Amino acid sequence: MARVAIASHEPESLAATITLRVAEARVEDVGRAIARLAPADLLRMGARAGDVLKITGGAIGVARAELSDERFEATIQIDGTCRSNCSAGLQEQVTVAPIECEQAVAVRLSPLWVGVAPATIAPDRILEDLVGVPVIAGCAVRVPTFAKAVNFQVVRTIPSGPVVIGKRTDLRVVEGEETAARAPAVSYEDIGGLEREVARVREIVELPLKHSRIFERLGILAPKGVLLYGPPGTGKTLLARAVAAESRVHFIHLNGPEIMRKFYGESEAKLREVFEEAARHAPAILFIDEIDAVAPKRTEVVGEVEKRVVAQLLSLMDGFVARGQVIVIGATNIPEVLDPALRRPGRFDREIEIGVPNTQARLQILRIHTRAMPLASDVDLLEIAEHSHGFVGADLEALGQEVGMIALRGFLSAFPLETDGAASAELGALQVTRDDFLAGLKEVEPSATREFFIEKSASTFASLGGLHDVKRLLDAVIEHSHMRDEIYEQVGLAPPRGILLTGPSGTGKTAMARALSGEKELPLIAIDGPQLYSKWLGESERALREVFKKARRAAPCILFFDTIDAVAPKFGADQFGTDVYQRILSQLLREIDNLRDVKGVILLGATNRPERIDPALLRSGRFDYILPFAKPDAAERAAIMRLCCRRVPLAPDVDFEEFAERMEGLTGADIESLCKKATLLAIVEFQDGTRVPPFVVLRSDFLAVLESDRGSPKQLKKASMLSNSAGNLCSDASTKPHLLSNNEG
């Protein structure tokens, strides 16, 4: 890269060169060549916000100064492209000084990718994105049109030296010769919500490659391998690529299945070739993606080829004394199938879990994937993050794509584009709104919980009549034990873990679980006990483990076991297949106990036969609260009936309190059924012409159904006639979903 003479911006008495430590840039600064410094550092340097700075590390880069927080004193926040231009990594020191820049007359850019272009961007759009960006010949620039990196190299500028791109700059893309200056395709700013994991990987990878003498001084061997594991789409491969790009070392990406060959000995030879290539290009990072395809458990695989490949990989990774500065990074989403010999220290020294992001991590990821998106003023990314439980990074990226397509469909329906592809005059008004995001959330399914149906209930406590004491207790337990559990941490106690709902069928246990989900805006994972059973040995326990694993990934959430007495029945000598029940009960107890270290998983169970549940499940620490659901009293029956009929046109003589007195002993499900039948009776007689408009449900309709249900012969005859004449109406009315109550029998 050509070196240029750089003039001073201020008189020598004011301008000064200072040394600062490099830190990560803000998400909104990526691709804009912005360097953020604390006000005190700008003052020491004799510069102001908006000035152009020369940043010198292993090379020279330029950036525009902006203010940062006071807590970033003695640091400079620059993005991956700027760090690449000045050849400095995170936490390394650079010298910074203000310089004088002219307006660029002409700038020539050369693509910085090999093969097919990642995206085709018109020169006028490139100029629009780079206005105000300071550049110097030989440096790289990132065009922030898209969320992903589209990098160019500055081949030539007129005038020479550091210049600032303006609106009238003649900017063109030309084919230039490939040079040594390469911009990272992925930087740490492209990774959201993984600060702790990035720091741990960096200390394993960068320290041995850059500061090997530290380990010599300590008299220990540097770490040689790290295993990244976690659900698909959480960023394992992205993290490995970012570390390699930021470390500026040779990177070899190897997919596990690529090693396997059909001829004898070829697979092992391919593996040896890869390790030899890494050793030749040391310092290097060898990244083996889907390593479970290369190194499964030898005790469980049948083929001899797989066993030989595992043995070859173990011998290549064992010790690594002779291989030099080569770090091996493995990635898998099923670490339990890896051969145990591979996971011992000396081969993979550290295992780092890349888990499902929480709300704050999802917010950071959304900011990354929407930084180039024109967002409307009503878009609150924090709200979207709170409504995307269970979404991993790949899901949030897909959400951004889906939301963009939804906004585009709405725009094209109002303003069709020209046939030649030219942008219409209204294109500047295209924005992504909050409604687009809410529609996209319905389209994109979270991969962390894709195997189970996750319900986002629309019902709340207001949808249920009665049960005031149960509602108050549930609200207190969930709100203060799981959503605001700081007080428990202060006093050193674990919050209550599980709640068991008991009571006769039809009293609203399942409906209460759904209402709790809607009231607290938490996703509901509903599991019916019988669906866990399998005729194959061990499959039932595995299914139960998967249920709890998915719940931990989707936290905060409600894990609801309906008819839990089918999962954990009391052990008895007359039970058929008791060994199956015992194994499932043992697995269930263990999984519930393991929830102590997990925040946000609320365990709910429901049963109408609590005496059949094993006592080990009912002790404190597993199900801390047992809430009985009794049949409703007169006031609750009137409230339930009023809710059921809130949209039904009623005659003036319908008195809910009167009917509540007559319905002694009925459950919420019975009352809902009575209201449906009375309404259906009125519909049939209205359509037969025996009633005059307007349509209303009479007091006599309720009395007829009530007496019919109680067994009156006269009304039984009328009910039979109703059944024969109603036809499809009866089927339609009886199958309508209702959130008020649920017949759990």
GUVEXGU-510276 format. One line per 2 residues: number of its first residue (from 0); their letters; for each residue x, y, z of C-alpha. Coordinates in steps of 0.2 Angstrom, whole numbers. Layout:
REM residues N
NUM = a = X Y Z; ...
//
This chain:
REM residues 745
0 = ma = 0 0 0; 7 17 -5
2 = rv = 11 29 10; 6 47 9
4 = ai = 12 63 17; -2 69 28
6 = as = -3 87 33; -8 94 50
8 = he = -26 100 53; -22 112 67
10 = pe = -6 122 71; 7 112 79
12 = sl = 4 120 96; -14 113 97
14 = aa = -14 97 87; -7 82 95
16 = ti = -5 63 93; -12 52 106
18 = tl = -12 33 109; -29 25 112
20 = rv = -35 7 114; -47 0 100
22 = ae = -65 -5 105; -80 -11 95
24 = ar = -90 1 86; -109 4 88
26 = ve = -121 -5 77; -127 11 69
28 = dv = -109 16 64; -104 1 54
30 = gr = -99 5 37; -99 24 40
32 = ai = -80 26 44; -84 34 61
34 = ar = -72 34 75; -80 38 92
36 = la = -69 46 106; -73 53 123
38 = pa = -74 72 124; -58 72 135
40 = dl = -48 63 122; -54 75 108
42 = lr = -49 89 118; -31 82 122
44 = mg = -29 80 103; -35 97 98
46 = ar = -49 90 88; -68 93 86
48 = ag = -83 81 82; -83 80 63
50 = dv = -64 81 60; -55 68 50
52 = lk = -43 58 60; -28 48 55
54 = it = -27 31 64; -11 22 63
56 = gg = -8 4 68; 1 -8 57
58 = ai = -5 3 43; -14 20 41
60 = gv = -33 22 40; -44 37 41
62 = ar = -61 40 50; -72 54 55
64 = ae = -72 59 73; -88 58 84
66 = ls = -92 59 102; -94 43 113
68 = de = -98 41 131; -87 46 146
70 = rf = -84 28 150; -75 25 134
72 = ea = -61 37 139; -44 32 132
74 = ti = -52 21 119; -57 23 101
76 = qi = -73 14 94; -70 9 76
78 = dg = -79 -5 65; -71 -20 57
80 = tc = -67 -11 41; -58 3 50
82 = rs = -48 -10 60; -43 -19 45
84 = nc = -38 -3 36; -26 2 51
86 = sa = -21 -16 54; -26 -16 72
88 = gl = -37 -28 82; -48 -26 97
90 = qe = -39 -21 113; -23 -16 103
92 = qv = -16 2 103; -16 14 89
94 = tv = -10 32 87; -23 45 82
96 = ap = -21 63 76; -32 75 67
98 = ie = -28 78 48; -33 90 34
100 = ce = -44 82 20; -49 89 4
102 = qa = -66 86 -6; -64 71 -18
104 = va = -65 75 -36; -65 57 -42
106 = vr = -64 40 -33; -61 23 -41
108 = ls = -67 8 -32; -62 -11 -35
110 = pl = -73 -25 -29; -66 -35 -14
112 = wv = -74 -52 -17; -69 -67 -27
114 = gv = -82 -75 -39; -100 -69 -40
116 = ap = -104 -52 -32; -114 -53 -16
118 = at = -125 -40 -23; -126 -28 -38
120 = ia = -127 -10 -32; -128 5 -44
122 = pd = -114 18 -43; -126 32 -39
124 = ri = -132 22 -24; -114 18 -18
126 = le = -111 37 -19; -127 41 -9
128 = dl = -121 29 5; -103 35 5
130 = vg = -106 54 5; -96 61 19
132 = vp = -85 46 21; -66 49 22
134 = vi = -55 38 12; -37 35 7
136 = ag = -30 25 -8; -28 7 -3
138 = ca = -41 7 11; -57 -3 10
140 = vr = -74 4 12; -90 -5 16
142 = vp = -106 0 7; -120 -1 20
144 = tf = -134 -3 7; -137 -21 14
146 = ak = -135 -28 32; -122 -40 26
148 = av = -105 -33 21; -102 -27 3
150 = nf = -84 -21 2; -74 -11 -10
152 = qv = -56 -6 -11; -51 12 -15
154 = vr = -39 10 -30; -36 29 -34
156 = ti = -42 46 -28; -41 63 -36
158 = ps = -33 73 -27; -21 60 -20
160 = gp = -20 58 -1; -34 58 11
162 = vv = -50 64 4; -69 65 9
164 = ig = -82 59 -4; -95 72 -8
166 = kr = -111 73 -18; -102 78 -34
168 = td = -88 66 -33; -86 56 -49
170 = lr = -87 38 -41; -85 23 -52
172 = vv = -82 4 -50; -67 -3 -60
174 = eg = -59 -20 -61; -42 -18 -51
176 = ee = -28 -30 -47; -30 -40 -31
178 = ta = -20 -33 -17; -15 -38 0
180 = ar = -27 -27 9; -43 -36 12
182 = ap = -58 -31 22; -67 -43 33
184 = av = -83 -51 26; -88 -53 44
186 = sy = -83 -43 59; -88 -43 78
188 = ed = -101 -29 74; -110 -42 64
190 = ig = -113 -53 79; -126 -48 91
192 = gl = -130 -54 109; -114 -65 110
194 = er = -102 -53 120; -97 -66 133
196 = ev = -95 -80 120; -85 -69 108
198 = ar = -73 -64 123; -70 -82 128
200 = vr = -67 -88 110; -55 -73 107
202 = ei = -45 -77 122; -43 -95 116
204 = ve = -39 -90 98; -30 -73 98
206 = lp = -19 -75 113; -10 -91 107
208 = lk = -8 -84 89; -3 -66 94
210 = hs = 6 -68 111; 13 -85 112
212 = ri = 28 -79 123; 15 -76 137
214 = fe = 12 -95 138; 31 -98 137
216 = rl = 33 -87 152; 19 -96 162
218 = gi = 26 -113 157; 10 -119 150
220 = la = 4 -125 133; -8 -114 124
222 = pk = -26 -120 121; -27 -129 104
224 = gv = -45 -132 102; -63 -125 106
226 = ll = -79 -134 103; -95 -123 99
228 = yg = -111 -131 102; -129 -125 102
230 = pp = -145 -125 92; -145 -122 73
232 = gt = -145 -104 68; -137 -97 84
234 = gk = -121 -91 76; -108 -104 78
236 = tl = -101 -103 60; -103 -84 60
238 = la = -93 -83 76; -79 -93 69
240 = ra = -78 -83 53; -78 -67 63
242 = va = -64 -73 74; -54 -78 59
244 = ae = -56 -62 50; -52 -51 65
246 = sr = -37 -61 69; -30 -59 51
248 = vh = -24 -77 50; -26 -91 37
250 = fi = -44 -98 39; -49 -116 33
252 = hl = -67 -120 33; -71 -138 32
254 = ng = -88 -146 32; -88 -163 41
256 = pe = -96 -173 27; -83 -167 14
258 = im = -70 -178 22; -79 -194 19
260 = rk = -74 -204 3; -79 -220 -4
262 = fy = -62 -229 -6; -52 -237 7
264 = ge = -40 -224 16; -46 -209 6
266 = se = -56 -201 20; -41 -202 32
268 = ak = -29 -195 19; -41 -181 16
270 = lr = -41 -177 34; -22 -177 35
272 = ev = -21 -166 20; -32 -153 28
274 = fe = -21 -153 44; -5 -152 34
276 = ea = -12 -137 24; -16 -128 41
278 = ar = 2 -131 47; 10 -124 31
280 = ha = 0 -108 33; 2 -106 52
282 = pa = -4 -96 61; -20 -103 55
284 = il = -38 -108 61; -45 -124 55
286 = fi = -64 -124 57; -73 -140 56
288 = de = -92 -137 54; -104 -151 58
290 = id = -90 -161 67; -103 -174 73
292 = av = -102 -181 55; -83 -184 57
294 = ap = -82 -190 75; -97 -199 81
296 = kr = -96 -211 95; -87 -227 90
298 = te = -97 -238 101; -113 -233 91
300 = vv = -107 -232 73; -108 -248 62
302 = ge = -96 -244 48; -77 -246 49
304 = ve = -74 -231 39; -82 -220 52
306 = kr = -71 -228 66; -55 -226 56
308 = vv = -59 -207 53; -63 -204 71
310 = aq = -46 -213 76; -37 -202 63
312 = ll = -44 -186 70; -40 -191 87
314 = sl = -22 -194 83; -21 -178 73
316 = md = -28 -168 88; -19 -177 102
318 = gf = -7 -165 110; -3 -154 94
320 = va = 15 -151 99; 21 -153 81
322 = rg = 8 -144 72; 13 -126 77
324 = qv = 1 -111 78; -15 -120 72
326 = iv = -31 -118 82; -45 -130 79
328 = ig = -63 -124 81; -77 -137 80
330 = at = -96 -134 79; -110 -145 81
332 = ni = -128 -144 87; -128 -162 94
334 = pe = -113 -163 105; -120 -178 114
336 = vl = -116 -189 99; -97 -184 98
338 = dp = -85 -197 103; -80 -194 122
340 = al = -61 -196 118; -63 -180 107
342 = rr = -70 -169 121; -56 -172 133
344 = pg = -44 -157 137; -29 -158 125
346 = rf = -40 -160 110; -54 -148 113
348 = dr = -48 -138 128; -64 -128 130
350 = ei = -83 -131 126; -93 -115 123
352 = ei = -112 -116 122; -120 -104 109
354 = gv = -138 -103 116; -154 -96 111
356 = pn = -153 -77 113; -163 -68 127
358 = tq = -173 -52 125; -158 -40 125
360 = ar = -148 -51 113; -163 -52 101
362 = lq = -164 -33 102; -145 -32 97
364 = il = -148 -44 83; -163 -35 76
366 = ri = -153 -19 76; -139 -27 66
368 = ht = -152 -34 53; -162 -18 52
370 = ra = -148 -5 51; -150 -3 33
372 = mp = -169 -4 33; -180 12 32
374 = la = -190 10 48; -205 20 52
376 = sd = -207 30 67; -219 18 75
378 = vd = -207 3 75; -200 -1 92
380 = ll = -187 -15 91; -188 -18 109
382 = ei = -206 -23 107; -202 -34 93
384 = ae = -188 -42 103; -200 -46 117
386 = hs = -213 -54 105; -200 -65 97
388 = hg = -197 -78 111; -188 -94 105
390 = fv = -181 -84 89; -162 -88 86
392 = ga = -151 -76 75; -156 -85 59
394 = dl = -174 -83 63; -172 -65 66
396 = ea = -163 -63 50; -177 -72 41
398 = lg = -189 -61 50; -180 -45 43
400 = qe = -182 -53 25; -200 -57 28
402 = vg = -204 -40 34; -196 -32 20
404 = mi = -206 -43 7; -222 -38 17
406 = al = -218 -20 15; -214 -22 -3
408 = rg = -230 -31 -7; -240 -16 1
410 = fl = -229 -3 -8; -231 -12 -25
412 = sa = -250 -13 -23; -251 6 -21
414 = fp = -237 11 -33; -232 -1 -47
416 = le = -214 1 -53; -210 5 -70
418 = td = -207 -10 -82; -189 -5 -85
420 = ga = -185 -7 -67; -182 11 -64
422 = as = -187 18 -47; -203 27 -46
424 = ae = -204 44 -38; -213 37 -23
426 = lg = -199 25 -19; -192 37 -6
428 = al = -208 35 4; -206 16 6
430 = qv = -204 12 24; -206 -3 36
432 = tr = -220 -1 48; -224 -9 65
434 = dd = -239 -18 57; -226 -26 44
436 = fl = -216 -33 59; -232 -40 68
438 = ag = -237 -48 51; -219 -55 49
440 = lk = -219 -63 67; -235 -73 62
442 = ev = -226 -80 46; -209 -84 54
444 = ep = -209 -99 65; -195 -100 78
446 = sa = -183 -114 75; -179 -117 93
448 = tr = -196 -124 96; -201 -129 79
450 = ef = -204 -148 84; -218 -142 96
452 = fi = -233 -132 94; -231 -115 103
454 = ek = -247 -106 107; -248 -88 109
456 = sa = -265 -86 117; -276 -72 114
458 = st = -287 -75 130; -283 -66 146
460 = fa = -290 -67 164; -305 -56 158
462 = sl = -310 -71 147; -314 -82 162
464 = gg = -328 -80 174; -325 -82 192
466 = lh = -309 -91 200; -304 -74 207
468 = dv = -293 -82 221; -284 -93 208
470 = kr = -281 -78 196; -274 -68 210
472 = ll = -262 -81 216; -256 -86 199
474 = da = -253 -68 195; -243 -65 211
476 = vi = -233 -81 208; -228 -78 190
478 = eh = -226 -59 191; -215 -59 207
480 = sh = -207 -76 206; -202 -77 187
482 = mr = -203 -60 179; -196 -50 194
484 = de = -186 -62 204; -172 -50 209
486 = iy = -179 -51 227; -177 -69 228
488 = eq = -159 -67 222; -156 -54 236
490 = vg = -162 -66 250; -154 -81 243
492 = la = -170 -92 239; -175 -100 224
494 = pp = -192 -94 217; -207 -107 217
496 = rg = -205 -119 202; -221 -128 198
498 = il = -240 -125 200; -252 -140 199
500 = lt = -270 -136 195; -283 -149 201
502 = gp = -302 -150 201; -316 -159 192
504 = sg = -317 -159 173; -324 -143 165
506 = tg = -319 -131 179; -307 -122 168
508 = kt = -290 -129 172; -284 -129 154
510 = am = -292 -113 150; -283 -105 165
512 = ar = -266 -110 158; -271 -102 141
514 = al = -277 -86 150; -261 -85 160
516 = sg = -251 -86 144; -261 -72 136
518 = ek = -261 -62 152; -242 -62 154
520 = el = -238 -63 135; -228 -79 137
522 = pl = -228 -93 124; -237 -109 130
524 = ia = -229 -126 126; -244 -138 129
526 = id = -240 -156 131; -253 -170 133
528 = gp = -247 -184 144; -251 -199 132
530 = ql = -242 -191 117; -225 -194 126
532 = ys = -227 -213 126; -218 -224 113
534 = kw = -217 -243 111; -198 -242 109
536 = lg = -187 -244 124; -180 -227 129
538 = es = -190 -216 117; -202 -210 130
540 = er = -188 -203 141; -180 -196 126
542 = al = -196 -187 121; -197 -180 138
544 = re = -179 -174 138; -183 -165 121
546 = vf = -198 -156 129; -188 -149 143
548 = kk = -174 -144 131; -185 -135 120
550 = ar = -193 -126 135; -176 -120 141
552 = ra = -172 -113 124; -189 -104 123
554 = ap = -188 -96 140; -197 -87 147
556 = ci = -211 -98 143; -225 -109 151
558 = lf = -223 -128 150; -240 -135 153
560 = fd = -243 -154 156; -261 -157 153
562 = ti = -268 -173 162; -251 -175 170
564 = da = -258 -191 180; -255 -200 163
566 = va = -236 -195 164; -233 -199 182
568 = pk = -246 -211 189; -244 -217 207
570 = fg = -234 -233 207; -244 -249 211
572 = ad = -243 -267 209; -259 -268 198
574 = qf = -252 -257 185; -248 -263 168
576 = gt = -231 -259 161; -225 -252 177
578 = dv = -207 -251 172; -211 -239 158
580 = yq = -220 -228 171; -206 -229 183
582 = ri = -193 -224 170; -204 -209 164
584 = ls = -207 -203 182; -188 -204 186
586 = ql = -184 -194 170; -198 -181 174
588 = lr = -192 -179 192; -174 -176 186
590 = ei = -179 -164 172; -190 -154 185
592 = dn = -175 -153 197; -163 -147 183
594 = lr = -175 -132 180; -168 -124 196
596 = dv = -154 -116 187; -165 -110 172
598 = kg = -174 -94 173; -191 -91 165
600 = vi = -198 -109 163; -214 -109 172
602 = ll = -220 -127 175; -239 -130 175
604 = ga = -248 -146 177; -267 -150 177
606 = tn = -276 -166 183; -294 -171 189
608 = rp = -287 -185 198; -273 -179 210
610 = er = -274 -195 220; -267 -204 206
612 = id = -251 -194 205; -235 -200 212
614 = pa = -231 -192 229; -213 -188 224
616 = ll = -220 -176 211; -231 -166 223
618 = rs = -217 -162 236; -211 -144 238
620 = gr = -197 -139 225; -206 -148 211
622 = fd = -225 -143 212; -224 -129 226
624 = yi = -242 -124 224; -257 -135 222
626 = lp = -272 -125 217; -289 -133 218
628 = fa = -303 -128 206; -320 -130 213
630 = kp = -337 -130 204; -343 -112 203
632 = da = -355 -104 215; -370 -94 211
634 = ae = -361 -78 208; -347 -86 197
636 = ra = -360 -96 187; -369 -79 183
638 = ai = -352 -72 178; -348 -86 167
640 = mr = -365 -86 159; -364 -67 156
642 = lc = -347 -70 147; -354 -84 136
644 = cr = -368 -73 131; -359 -56 129
646 = rv = -363 -56 110; -379 -65 110
648 = pl = -395 -55 108; -406 -59 123
650 = ap = -424 -56 127; -427 -44 142
652 = dv = -434 -58 153; -417 -67 153
654 = df = -411 -66 171; -393 -73 173
656 = ee = -395 -73 192; -411 -84 191
658 = fa = -402 -96 180; -387 -96 191
660 = er = -398 -102 205; -406 -116 194
662 = me = -388 -122 188; -382 -129 205
664 = gl = -368 -141 202; -364 -137 184
666 = tg = -346 -133 179; -340 -119 168
668 = ad = -340 -131 153; -358 -136 157
670 = ie = -364 -118 157; -355 -114 141
672 = sl = -363 -129 133; -380 -124 139
674 = ck = -378 -107 132; -373 -114 115
676 = ka = -388 -126 115; -401 -112 119
678 = tl = -394 -101 106; -395 -116 93
680 = la = -413 -119 98; -417 -101 95
682 = iv = -408 -101 78; -418 -117 72
684 = ef = -435 -110 77; -430 -93 69
686 = qd = -425 -101 52; -441 -112 52
688 = gt = -452 -97 53; -460 -100 70
690 = rv = -452 -84 77; -454 -67 71
692 = pp = -439 -55 69; -429 -48 77
694 = fv = -419 -63 82; -417 -65 101
696 = vl = -414 -79 113; -428 -81 125
698 = rs = -429 -86 143; -439 -101 138
700 = df = -425 -107 127; -413 -108 142
702 = la = -426 -117 152; -430 -129 139
704 = vl = -411 -134 137; -409 -134 156
706 = es = -424 -146 159; -418 -156 144
708 = dr = -401 -158 152; -409 -163 169
710 = gs = -419 -177 160; -437 -170 158
712 = pk = -446 -182 146; -456 -168 138
714 = ql = -440 -158 134; -430 -174 129
716 = kk = -443 -175 115; -440 -157 110
718 = as = -421 -159 111; -423 -175 99
720 = ml = -433 -165 87; -420 -151 88
722 = sn = -406 -163 85; -414 -170 69
724 = sa = -418 -153 62; -402 -143 66
726 = gn = -391 -153 54; -375 -145 50
728 = lc = -379 -130 61; -377 -141 76
730 = sd = -360 -147 70; -354 -129 66
732 = as = -360 -122 83; -353 -136 93
734 = tk = -336 -135 85; -333 -116 87
736 = ph = -318 -113 98; -321 -104 114
738 = ll = -308 -97 126; -320 -96 141
740 = sn = -318 -114 148; -312 -131 142
742 = ne = -321 -147 145; -306 -157 151
744 = g = -314 -174 153
//
